[in-house]
């Protein structure tokens, strides 16, 4: 960088910063590549092990590549039912959250009410709380409500925890739909709800899709909530099934574990890609409520 | 930050909404769509928080007569907490975990990655950026397995060390905190990287160019110009990563189970252990309450930080 002073005069006279620039680029690329390798290794373990008939806990290139890890776990009890449960729980959570958040965002976006600000602040506060810290009181509360091992109860709880962020996002999207479009329908005698479903919702479909996918992926990846609230194997989603798979086998079948991980991770990675495309960098704040 | 920067006060104020504002029927009709949200939030978010405050004042257990008829014990659980070495150690471990993995690890590495991306070869930047983001977008439990395999006694790290002739320690048993801290850095850095990427893109290039003409070195220009310009993003990101890391459970639970003993039990893990492994529900609830209070303090600071933007 600073110690290669004056050679480039003949080569690139116009770019004043060329010597520093080239050295910098080389050094930056080298460090970047190194960090990239460090981040890649744990991921590579999952992929290589999934195709390795003799996978171990350490990374290694398979001597023979095989799909047997995938085919062996592709049965109802081990894989399909947990994945189906994940679909049900995530779809339920996302649908409930989106409907409730859309309804709530409408008055907050459209009408000026005295408590709007207080409400939005409370919601913002709610987005920040460490939900994992709440699982013990939630468990005792579920005991009193007799909601333990109830998929519906779990969905309701997961929807409640994703609501604060969903309402914030939804209100922002709704604020950007111009009010003038609804005013015409109000003049024609439509109620606020008719205007919401007929005019506002169709215009903010992309925003709703982003909130939906965001809540869906959050619910799909959630381990702790179903781990505490659901017991029966036939209710458990993939996140808990994979943990039991890991925990109950004396000697862990790492190849199958990795294959299951791929089955389980691919849908959310694809959804993440879709949202990235749709919302640009806007998906970044999702991490605020992950885990 | 896309979400919390929105204005709280509604931009649209119609003549229709102000003229008939005082009619109670109108207000009710307008508030009605909020009811489902209020019910859900009240039952499943505010409910457990209040229950947590109350439950921490009882000697509730998981089974037996104390489960059926828990006694009110006042502040006993909290008094017991303060003299419980496991709890005091857990506070310290949580502080270490949050400070090392979120405040230092994720933020510094995230910033470094964002800066490097602007200077290294383009395809490399998107490739490495993509890898880092995949580690973050993976379901938490899968990330936890990947990290477990990396740090396990016979795992990847030790076989790499063996390859260059070193014998690695049993990382998860000897250095459990170091392992989970590095794992959380691996998993969480993408978030900071994306935030800082967006923040750096906002820095006007003219400012740095004129500094360069005045003879500022790259380091001077970074510390004296770039960092002060993006200090708002830094504060926000520090707050968000802190809150996120405070709640981390799955990563630690899968990698070390909070152990050996309680040597990697941060507050959420300890609350779970006390309540579900040792059946001390009241005691576990008290730990949960303390964690919630710590989170609440951070949340308030975070909101204060954002206030000028929100108003």
Interface residues (C-beta under 8 A of the other chain):
Chain A: X1 X2 X17 X20 X24 X25 X28 X29 X31 X32 X33 X35 X36 X38 X39 X40 X41 X42 X43 X45 X46 X49 X56 X57 X58 X59 X60 X99 X100 X101 X103 X104 X106 X107 X108 X109 X110 X111 X112 X113 X116 X117 X119 X120 X121 X124 X125 X126 X127 X128 X129 X130 X131 X132 X133 X134 X135 X136 X137 X138 X139 X140 X141 X156 X157 X159 X160 X161 X163 X164 X165 X167 X168 X169 X171 X172 X175 X179 X183 X186 X192 X193 X196 X217 X220 X221 X222 X223 X224 X228 X239 X242 X243 X246 X254 X257 X261 X264 X265 X268 X269 X272 X281 X282 X284 X285 X287 X288 X290 X291
Chain B: X1 X2 X3 X4 X6 X7 X8 X9 X10 X11 X12 X13 X14 X16 X17 X18 X21 X27 X29 X30 X31 X33 X34 X36 X37 X38 X40 X41 X43 X44 X45 X47 X48 X49 X51 X52 X55 X60 X109 X112 X113 X116 X117 X119 X120 X121 X124 X125 X127 X128 X131 X132 X134 X135 X136 X137 X138 X139 X140 X141 X142 X143 X145 X146 X147 X148 X149 X150 X152 X154 X155 X156 X158 X159 X186 X188 X190 X191 X194 X195 X197 X198 X212 X217 X218 X240 X243 X244 X246 X247 X248 X249 X250 X251 X254 X267 X268 X271 X272 X275 X276 X281 X284 X285 X287 X288 X289 X291 X292 X295 X296 X298 X299 X300 X302 X303 X306 X310
